[in-house]
């Protein structure tokens, strides 16, 4: 299982969204000053009625809390798009 699939599994188990797509944008940031090949730049596109009923800030806080450990060690940047 590659790392984006691992993140997809973690979020899927916690939120049970209708659909989730993970895009690895790490290669787009390879020229940045603090780029590390060990850390990921990810975009989560999540279709979830549960999250849509929440305030956007609360939905984002929930996702970040679910991925707290991953954010600490493996994810440098996380973009979240709710649908």
Buried (B, 14 or more C-beta within 10 A) or exposed (E): EEBBEEBBEBBEEEBEBEEBBBEBEBEEBEEEEEBEEEBBBBBBBBBBEEBBEBEEEEBBEBBBEBBEEBBEEBBBBBEBEBB
